[in-house]
């Protein structure tokens, strides 16, 4: 699977993170699932899924880029740049203005992904589990 299509979200049943494809219930658009198709019929329709229902407010898309530890970076991750003197945390978010991923501090865009050396970026948490990492 291409990692740019990956998503993650917190499971409704146990609060753990699930990672995989985002699946929406066509009969109830308020239900979201994350998981994998395990098998398909000859016509390509899935016949077996391994998926968990997730809280929609926790769904994060993969940026398709790894950090310095080869860990995939997701939307709402919190990262530091090791080449910064202050080591202030950045929030990874999607910019509607630039149609690109960006690193933001204090609600302001600081760097677009095209300006970043990913060998210097390290994910240290995420805004859902660790919002205190963004406190100034």
Buried (B, 14 or more C-beta within 10 A) or exposed (E): EEBEEBBBBBBBEEEEBBBBBBBEEEEEEEBBBBBBBEEEEEEEEEEEBEBBBBEBEBBBBBBBBBBBEEEBBBBBBBBBBEEEEEEEBBBBBEEEEEEEBBBBBEEEBBBEBEEBEBEBBBBBBBBBBEEEBBEE
